Amino acid sequence: MKIYFAGSIRAGRDDVELYQKIIEQIRKYGEVLTEHVGDYSLSVAGQKQLSDTYIHDRDLAWLLSADLVVAEVTNPSLGVGYEIGTAMQRQIPVIALYRDHEGRQLSAMIAGCTGVQVIHYEETDMEHAYAELDLLMQDFARKGAQR
């Protein structure tokens, strides 16, 4: 299975450690096409040596080849929203993880989208989030194997 992981790059790298852990979790289920999102050396400037057009075209090709998108959506990101919207348009299933915290809410465009399975979690209970993610990944893997 090909998995596209989406997480904030230019909108902030505060959650890079979390991205790396999520990538480790989902790697058990297939090839993660975008492991670089969890790379600690990647800054908010992104991959500066590459043009924006190159990054867009490369990432879009990866996205369109994916069987599933897993996105961490706590830190609002235009790019992640674009990726989720594109996945929905192409009928690629999406699992979104959102860390609940006071004073902020998940966008209704994600929370209200029936094609996105949202995992709400608390920062203090990551094991619950990973367990829920594993259940969804196992379910998707089973359904994919039955096709």
MDTraj code that builds the backbone (N, CA, C; nanometers):
import mdtraj as md
import numpy as np

residues = "MET LYS ILE TYR PHE ALA GLY SER ILE ARG ALA GLY ARG ASP ASP VAL GLU LEU TYR GLN LYS ILE ILE GLU GLN ILE ARG LYS TYR GLY GLU VAL LEU THR GLU HIS VAL GLY ASP TYR SER LEU SER VAL ALA GLY GLN LYS GLN LEU SER ASP THR TYR ILE HIS ASP ARG ASP LEU ALA TRP LEU LEU SER ALA ASP LEU VAL VAL ALA GLU VAL THR ASN PRO SER LEU GLY VAL GLY TYR GLU ILE GLY THR ALA MET GLN ARG GLN ILE PRO VAL ILE ALA LEU TYR ARG ASP HIS GLU GLY ARG GLN LEU SER ALA MET ILE ALA GLY CYS THR GLY VAL GLN VAL ILE HIS TYR GLU GLU THR ASP MET GLU HIS ALA TYR ALA GLU LEU ASP LEU LEU MET GLN ASP PHE ALA ARG LYS GLY ALA GLN ARG".split()
xyz = np.array([
    [0.0849, -0.1179, 0.0000],
    [0.0000, 0.0000, 0.0000],
    [0.0890, 0.1236, 0.0000],
    [0.0499, 0.2243, -0.0787],
    [0.1204, 0.3514, -0.0830],
    [0.0440, 0.4520, 0.0030],
    [0.1164, 0.5143, 0.0966],
    [0.0555, 0.6076, 0.1915],
    [0.1198, 0.7450, 0.1751],
    [0.0368, 0.8459, 0.1603],
    [0.0826, 0.9836, 0.1510],
    [0.0608, 1.0477, 0.2872],
    [0.1699, 1.0888, 0.3528],
    [0.1571, 1.1575, 0.4813],
    [0.1639, 1.3077, 0.4573],
    [0.0679, 1.3808, 0.5140],
    [0.0635, 1.5263, 0.5010],
    [0.0763, 1.5905, 0.6385],
    [0.1627, 1.6902, 0.6461],
    [0.1821, 1.7677, 0.7680],
    [0.2415, 1.9024, 0.7310],
    [0.2282, 1.9969, 0.8185],
    [0.2736, 2.1331, 0.7928],
    [0.4245, 2.1402, 0.7723],
    [0.4647, 2.2154, 0.6704],
    [0.6069, 2.2462, 0.6507],
    [0.6229, 2.3973, 0.6601],
    [0.5754, 2.4698, 0.5627],
    [0.5941, 2.6161, 0.5613],
    [0.5069, 2.6883, 0.6628],
    [0.4004, 2.6268, 0.7096],
    [0.3138, 2.6909, 0.8094],
    [0.3647, 2.6692, 0.9520],
    [0.4755, 2.5963, 0.9671],
    [0.5352, 2.5758, 1.0988],
    [0.5788, 2.4322, 1.1188],
    [0.6923, 2.4154, 1.1859],
    [0.7506, 2.2835, 1.2057],
    [0.7466, 2.2398, 1.3521],
    [0.6568, 2.2989, 1.4305],
    [0.6492, 2.2673, 1.5729],
    [0.6189, 2.1203, 1.6006],
    [0.5508, 2.0538, 1.5079],
    [0.5077, 1.9159, 1.5307],
    [0.5930, 1.8122, 1.4572],
    [0.7126, 1.8492, 1.4153],
    [0.7952, 1.7563, 1.3366],
    [0.8232, 1.6257, 1.4125],
    [0.8436, 1.6331, 1.5430],
    [0.8679, 1.5108, 1.6205],
    [0.7446, 1.4201, 1.6162],
    [0.6273, 1.4787, 1.6260],
    [0.5027, 1.4043, 1.6158],
    [0.4878, 1.3435, 1.4767],
    [0.5193, 1.4215, 1.3729],
    [0.5100, 1.3696, 1.2359],
    [0.5976, 1.2452, 1.2202],
    [0.7176, 1.2525, 1.2746],
    [0.8092, 1.1385, 1.2646],
    [0.7493, 1.0149, 1.3311],
    [0.6876, 1.0316, 1.4462],
    [0.6264, 0.9187, 1.5169],
    [0.5072, 0.8622, 1.4400],
    [0.4271, 0.9487, 1.3807],
    [0.3134, 0.9017, 1.3012],
    [0.3637, 0.8252, 1.1792],
    [0.4656, 0.8773, 1.1152],
    [0.5237, 0.8089, 0.9987],
    [0.5740, 0.6707, 1.0384],
    [0.6390, 0.6596, 1.1540],
    [0.6842, 0.5284, 1.2030],
    [0.5660, 0.4340, 1.2208],
    [0.4530, 0.4845, 1.2721],
    [0.3328, 0.4026, 1.2925],
    [0.2772, 0.3516, 1.1598],
    [0.2629, 0.4405, 1.0639],
    [0.1966, 0.4024, 0.9386],
    [0.2884, 0.3246, 0.8449],
    [0.4175, 0.3347, 0.8656],
    [0.5141, 0.2600, 0.7841],
    [0.4912, 0.1094, 0.7954],
    [0.4300, 0.0647, 0.9034],
    [0.4002, -0.0775, 0.9226],
    [0.3028, -0.1291, 0.8177],
    [0.2289, -0.0382, 0.7549],
    [0.1214, -0.0767, 0.6645],
    [0.1546, -0.0568, 0.5167],
    [0.2701, 0.0014, 0.4899],
    [0.3067, 0.0204, 0.3500],
    [0.4152, 0.1240, 0.3333],
    [0.4342, 0.1642, 0.2102],
    [0.5372, 0.2613, 0.1736],
    [0.4850, 0.4023, 0.1988],
    [0.5571, 0.4787, 0.2796],
    [0.5207, 0.6185, 0.3043],
    [0.5949, 0.7029, 0.2011],
    [0.5205, 0.7649, 0.1136],
    [0.5785, 0.8373, 0.0005],
    [0.6434, 0.9687, 0.0408],
    [0.6041, 1.0225, 0.1549],
    [0.6470, 1.1572, 0.1954],
    [0.7142, 1.1562, 0.3326],
    [0.8069, 1.0659, 0.3516],
    [0.8768, 1.0574, 0.4808],
    [0.9519, 1.1847, 0.5143],
    [0.9877, 1.2630, 0.4140],
    [1.0644, 1.3858, 0.4387],
    [0.9875, 1.4853, 0.5260],
    [0.8553, 1.4739, 0.5323],
    [0.7763, 1.5653, 0.6162],
    [0.8156, 1.5495, 0.7634],
    [0.8607, 1.4320, 0.8021],
    [0.9044, 1.4069, 0.9386],
    [1.0539, 1.4254, 0.9601],
    [1.1224, 1.4836, 0.8635],
    [1.2672, 1.5035, 0.8721],
    [1.2974, 1.6279, 0.9563],
    [1.3724, 1.6088, 1.0641],
    [1.4057, 1.7190, 1.1546],
    [1.4865, 1.8288, 1.0855],
    [1.5609, 1.7957, 0.9816],
    [1.6447, 1.8961, 0.9162],
    [1.5661, 1.9840, 0.8188],
    [1.4415, 1.9484, 0.7908],
    [1.3587, 2.0274, 0.7012],
    [1.3013, 2.1458, 0.7785],
    [1.3298, 2.2662, 0.7328],
    [1.2860, 2.3867, 0.8037],
    [1.1559, 2.4399, 0.7425],
    [1.1052, 2.5507, 0.7976],
    [0.9851, 2.6127, 0.7426],
    [1.0082, 2.6631, 0.6006],
    [1.1326, 2.6780, 0.5629],
    [1.1636, 2.7186, 0.4256],
    [1.1427, 2.6031, 0.3287],
    [1.1265, 2.4825, 0.3828],
    [1.1042, 2.3667, 0.2974],
    [1.2316, 2.3216, 0.2293],
    [1.2163, 2.2626, 0.1140],
    [1.3302, 2.2144, 0.0367],
    [1.3767, 2.3273, -0.0546],
    [1.4568, 2.4175, 0.0010],
    [1.4954, 2.5413, -0.0658],
    [1.5660, 2.5187, -0.1998],
    [1.6329, 2.4056, -0.2145],
    [1.7080, 2.3797, -0.3363],
    [1.6163, 2.3426, -0.4536],
    [1.4885, 2.3200, -0.4254],
    [1.3921, 2.2808, -0.5279],
    [1.2940, 2.3948, -0.5539],
    [1.2517, 2.4094, -0.6779],
    [1.1546, 2.5153, -0.7095],
    [1.0165, 2.4764, -0.6577],
    [0.9340, 2.5769, -0.6344],
    [0.7970, 2.5525, -0.5902],
    [0.7215, 2.4662, -0.6918],
    [0.7427, 2.4915, -0.8194],
    [0.6757, 2.4132, -0.9239],
    [0.7180, 2.2674, -0.9173],
    [0.8472, 2.2431, -0.8987],
    [0.8953, 2.1054, -0.8892],
    [0.8317, 2.0342, -0.7696],
    [0.8301, 2.1017, -0.6541],
    [0.7726, 2.0421, -0.5326],
    [0.6248, 2.0124, -0.5544],
    [0.5503, 2.1069, -0.6098],
    [0.4076, 2.0871, -0.6363],
    [0.3857, 1.9658, -0.7259],
    [0.4557, 1.9618, -0.8378],
    [0.4341, 1.8541, -0.9347],
    [0.4758, 1.7178, -0.8790],
    [0.5866, 1.7145, -0.8071],
    [0.6341, 1.5891, -0.7463],
    [0.5352, 1.5403, -0.6418],
    [0.4954, 1.6306, -0.5513],
    [0.4047, 1.5907, -0.4438],
    [0.2674, 1.5515, -0.4971],
    [0.2202, 1.6226, -0.5983],
    [0.0918, 1.5882, -0.6579],
    [0.0977, 1.4495, -0.7230],
    [0.2073, 1.4187, -0.7891],
    [0.2228, 1.2847, -0.8492],
    [0.2219, 1.1775, -0.7399],
    [0.2910, 1.2041, -0.6281],
    [0.2892, 1.1095, -0.5155],
    [0.1482, 1.0934, -0.4624],
    [0.0799, 1.2060, -0.4428],
    [-0.0550, 1.2036, -0.3887],
    [-0.1489, 1.1220, -0.4779],
    [-0.1418, 1.1446, -0.6075],
    [-0.2310, 1.0752, -0.6999],
    [-0.1988, 0.9268, -0.7124],
    [-0.0786, 0.8867, -0.6727],
    [-0.0420, 0.7449, -0.6769],
    [-0.0732, 0.6736, -0.5448],
    [-0.1154, 0.7494, -0.4445],
    [-0.1380, 0.6941, -0.3105],
    [-0.2701, 0.6190, -0.3018],
    [-0.2705, 0.5186, -0.2151],
    [-0.3921, 0.4447, -0.1835],
    [-0.4661, 0.5080, -0.0663],
    [-0.3939, 0.5856, 0.0136],
    [-0.4479, 0.6425, 0.1364],
    [-0.3670, 0.7659, 0.1734],
    [-0.4357, 0.8658, 0.2300],
    [-0.3687, 0.9843, 0.2840],
    [-0.3876, 0.9845, 0.4344],
    [-0.2790, 1.0057, 0.5069],
    [-0.2834, 1.0275, 0.6512],
    [-0.2300, 1.1682, 0.6735],
    [-0.3079, 1.2526, 0.7404],
    [-0.2697, 1.3921, 0.7589],
    [-0.2797, 1.4302, 0.9062],
    [-0.1798, 1.5011, 0.9550],
    [-0.1869, 1.5608, 1.0879],
    [-0.2290, 1.7046, 1.0637],
    [-0.3472, 1.7427, 1.1126],
    [-0.4086, 1.8696, 1.0744],
    [-0.4194, 1.9712, 1.1883],
    [-0.3503, 1.9489, 1.2972],
    [-0.3595, 2.0408, 1.4106],
    [-0.3092, 2.1792, 1.3740],
    [-0.1948, 2.1863, 1.3078],
    [-0.1383, 2.3148, 1.2667],
    [-0.1948, 2.3488, 1.1291],
    [-0.2834, 2.4493, 1.1201],
    [-0.3458, 2.4811, 0.9923],
    [-0.2410, 2.5079, 0.8838],
    [-0.2602, 2.4447, 0.7691],
    [-0.1657, 2.4553, 0.6591],
    [-0.2424, 2.4573, 0.5276],
    [-0.2166, 2.5572, 0.4455],
    [-0.2812, 2.5643, 0.3146],
    [-0.2458, 2.4416, 0.2302],
    [-0.1195, 2.4001, 0.2354],
    [-0.0764, 2.2846, 0.1568],
    [-0.1476, 2.1572, 0.1969],
    [-0.1617, 2.1335, 0.3265],
    [-0.2296, 2.0128, 0.3741],
    [-0.3777, 2.0175, 0.3337],
    [-0.4398, 2.1331, 0.3439],
    [-0.5782, 2.1460, 0.2997],
    [-0.5924, 2.1172, 0.1508],
    [-0.4993, 2.1665, 0.0711],
    [-0.4979, 2.1412, -0.0729],
    [-0.4846, 1.9913, -0.0991],
    [-0.3961, 1.9262, -0.0250],
    [-0.3748, 1.7819, -0.0438],
    [-0.4998, 1.7020, -0.0066],
    [-0.5644, 1.7391, 0.1025],
    [-0.6866, 1.6686, 0.1437],
    [-0.7973, 1.6917, 0.0412],
    [-0.8131, 1.8149, -0.0048],
    [-0.9145, 1.8447, -0.1057],
    [-0.8915, 1.7666, -0.2344],
    [-0.7670, 1.7585, -0.2756],
    [-0.7339, 1.6827, -0.3965],
    [-0.7629, 1.5344, -0.3767],
    [-0.7271, 1.4825, -0.2600],
    [-0.7547, 1.3410, -0.2301],
    [-0.9042, 1.3147, -0.2341],
    [-0.9835, 1.4035, -0.1761],
    [-1.1285, 1.3854, -0.1762],
    [-1.1827, 1.3863, -0.3191],
    [-1.1339, 1.4792, -0.3994],
    [-1.1782, 1.4888, -0.5380],
    [-1.1452, 1.3610, -0.6152],
    [-1.0341, 1.2988, -0.5834],
    [-0.9908, 1.1761, -0.6519],
    [-1.0362, 1.0492, -0.5809],
    [-1.1176, 1.0656, -0.4783],
    [-1.1727, 0.9542, -0.3999],
    [-1.0635, 0.8683, -0.3353],
    [-0.9600, 0.9352, -0.2869],
    [-0.8544, 0.8699, -0.2099],
    [-0.8917, 0.8869, -0.0633],
    [-0.9051, 0.7782, 0.0120],
    [-0.9441, 0.7889, 0.1532],
    [-0.8440, 0.8721, 0.2340],
    [-0.8970, 0.9437, 0.3340],
    [-0.8147, 1.0299, 0.4187],
    [-0.8431, 1.0008, 0.5650],
    [-0.7351, 0.9857, 0.6418],
    [-0.7409, 0.9806, 0.7877],
    [-0.6711, 1.1068, 0.8370],
    [-0.7397, 1.1857, 0.9188],
    [-0.6824, 1.3090, 0.9719],
    [-0.6716, 1.2992, 1.1233],
    [-0.5571, 1.3369, 1.1761],
    [-0.5363, 1.3413, 1.3206],
    [-0.5390, 1.4867, 1.3647],
    [-0.6162, 1.5138, 1.4706],
    [-0.6288, 1.6501, 1.5222],
    [-0.6145, 1.6500, 1.6733],
    [-0.5181, 1.7268, 1.7215],
    [-0.4925, 1.7393, 1.8646],
    [-0.5832, 1.8483, 1.9217],
    [-0.6790, 1.8061, 2.0040],
    [-0.7719, 1.9008, 2.0656],
    [-0.6965, 1.9897, 2.1638],
    [-0.7221, 2.1190, 2.1569],
    [-0.6674, 2.2105, 2.2560],
    [-0.7571, 2.3330, 2.2662],
    [-0.7555, 2.3893, 2.3855],
    [-0.8449, 2.4987, 2.4199],
    [-0.8252, 2.6191, 2.3283],
    [-0.9370, 2.6769, 2.2861],
    [-0.9306, 2.7992, 2.2075],
    [-0.9216, 2.7780, 2.0572],
    [-0.9087, 2.6537, 2.0122],
    [-0.9001, 2.6275, 1.8686],
    [-0.9926, 2.5121, 1.8321],
    [-1.0399, 2.5157, 1.7106],
    [-1.1250, 2.4090, 1.6610],
    [-1.0750, 2.3644, 1.5243],
    [-1.1030, 2.2401, 1.4926],
    [-1.0728, 2.1880, 1.3606],
    [-1.1660, 2.2536, 1.2596],
    [-1.1136, 2.2892, 1.1447],
    [-1.1942, 2.3487, 1.0388],
    [-1.3139, 2.2607, 1.0064],
    [-1.4282, 2.3238, 0.9883],
    [-1.5490, 2.2502, 0.9510],
    [-1.5336, 2.1829, 0.8149],
    [-1.4451, 2.2347, 0.7307],
    [-1.4233, 2.1751, 0.5996],
    [-1.3557, 2.0388, 0.6107],
    [-1.2867, 2.0146, 0.7203],
    [-1.2278, 1.8828, 0.7461],
    [-1.3220, 1.8031, 0.8356],
    [-1.3619, 1.8631, 0.9476],
    [-1.4473, 1.7931, 1.0444],
    [-1.5805, 1.7507, 0.9834],
    [-1.6337, 1.8291, 0.8906],
    [-1.7634, 1.7992, 0.8325],
    [-1.7590, 1.7181, 0.7047],
    [-1.6406, 1.6838, 0.6596],
    [-1.6264, 1.6083, 0.5346],
    [-1.6447, 1.4593, 0.5630],
    [-1.7479, 1.4007, 0.5035],
    [-1.7765, 1.2594, 0.5304],
    [-1.6679, 1.1666, 0.4762],
    [-1.5855, 1.2131, 0.3862],
    [-1.4778, 1.1308, 0.3316],
    [-1.3511, 1.1311, 0.4143],
    [-1.3484, 1.2105, 0.5201],
    [-1.2312, 1.2188, 0.6072],
    [-1.2647, 1.1556, 0.7413],
    [-1.1861, 1.0587, 0.7806],
    [-1.2024, 0.9983, 0.9135],
    [-1.1086, 1.0731, 1.0085],
    [-1.1676, 1.1413, 1.1063],
    [-1.0895, 1.2247, 1.1975],
    [-1.0662, 1.1516, 1.3289],
    [-0.9415, 1.1527, 1.3712],
    [-0.9031, 1.1018, 1.5027],
    [-0.8729, 1.2238, 1.5891],
    [-0.9562, 1.2480, 1.6893],
    [-0.9304, 1.3546, 1.7868],
    [-0.8468, 1.2937, 1.8983],
    [-0.7462, 1.3663, 1.9429],
    [-0.6627, 1.3131, 2.0497],
    [-0.6121, 1.4253, 2.1394],
    [-0.5687, 1.3851, 2.2564],
    [-0.5077, 1.4772, 2.3522],
    [-0.3565, 1.4554, 2.3487],
    [-0.2826, 1.5613, 2.3654],
    [-0.1363, 1.5510, 2.3636],
    [-0.0859, 1.4540, 2.4699],
    [-0.1598, 1.4441, 2.5797],
    [-0.1174, 1.3581, 2.6899],
    [-0.1568, 1.2120, 2.6695],
    [-0.2291, 1.1824, 2.5611],
    [-0.2748, 1.0450, 2.5386],
    [-0.2462, 1.0000, 2.3954],
    [-0.1201, 1.0067, 2.3582],
    [-0.0816, 0.9678, 2.2223],
    [-0.1036, 0.8190, 2.1973],
    [-0.0940, 0.7377, 2.3003],
    [-0.1144, 0.5940, 2.2810],
    [-0.2550, 0.5655, 2.2295],
    [-0.3534, 0.6396, 2.2789],
    [-0.4900, 0.6251, 2.2301],
    [-0.4980, 0.6617, 2.0814],
    [-0.4336, 0.7718, 2.0435],
    [-0.4344, 0.8153, 1.9031],
    [-0.3697, 0.7106, 1.8140],
    [-0.2556, 0.6565, 1.8578],
    [-0.1871, 0.5550, 1.7775],
    [-0.2699, 0.4271, 1.7674],
    [-0.3381, 0.3899, 1.8751],
    [-0.4226, 0.2701, 1.8731],
    [-0.5384, 0.2894, 1.7760],
    [-0.5992, 0.4072, 1.7785],
    [-0.7104, 0.4356, 1.6866],
    [-0.6607, 0.4391, 1.5416],
    [-0.5439, 0.4979, 1.5213],
    [-0.4841, 0.5009, 1.3876],
    [-0.4568, 0.3589, 1.3389],
    [-0.4012, 0.2747, 1.4254],
    [-0.3748, 0.1360, 1.3879],
    [-0.5029, 0.0643, 1.3472],
    [-0.6113, 0.0844, 1.4213],
    [-0.7388, 0.0205, 1.3862],
    [-0.7868, 0.0635, 1.2481],
    [-0.7792, 0.1924, 1.2196],
    [-0.8222, 0.2414, 1.0890],
    [-0.7313, 0.1901, 0.9778],
    [-0.6009, 0.1865, 1.0040],
    [-0.5053, 0.1375, 0.9041],
    [-0.5284, -0.0115, 0.8772],
    [-0.5514, -0.0890, 0.9820],
    [-0.5780, -0.2323, 0.9650],
    [-0.7062, -0.2542, 0.8865],
    [-0.8088, -0.1759, 0.9177],
    [-0.9360, -0.1862, 0.8472],
    [-0.9176, -0.1537, 0.6996],
    [-0.8450, -0.0466, 0.6720],
    [-0.8205, -0.0080, 0.5331],
    [-0.7394, -0.1147, 0.4611],
    [-0.6379, -0.1697, 0.5262],
    [-0.5557, -0.2747, 0.4649],
    [-0.6409, -0.3975, 0.4307],
    [-0.7317, -0.4345, 0.5214],
    [-0.8219, -0.5478, 0.4959],
    [-0.9119, -0.5208, 0.3761],
    [-0.9720, -0.4026, 0.3728],
    [-1.0618, -0.3669, 0.2634],
    [-0.9853, -0.3622, 0.1309],
    [-0.8630, -0.3098, 0.1345],
    [-0.7810, -0.3026, 0.0140],
    [-0.7437, -0.4402, -0.0373],
    [-0.7200, -0.5329, 0.0536],
    [-0.6829, -0.6702, 0.0145],
    [-0.8014, -0.7444, -0.0458],
    [-0.9230, -0.7025, -0.0119],
    [-1.0425, -0.7699, -0.0614],
    [-1.0835, -0.7214, -0.2004],
    [-1.0234, -0.6139, -0.2485],
    [-1.0595, -0.5605, -0.3818],
    [-1.0137, -0.6505, -0.4938],
])
top = md.Topology()
chain = top.add_chain()
for i, resn in enumerate(residues, 1):
    res = top.add_residue(resn, chain, resSeq=i)
    for name in ("N", "CA", "C"):
        top.add_atom(name, md.element.get_by_symbol(name[0]), res)
traj = md.Trajectory(xyz[None], top)
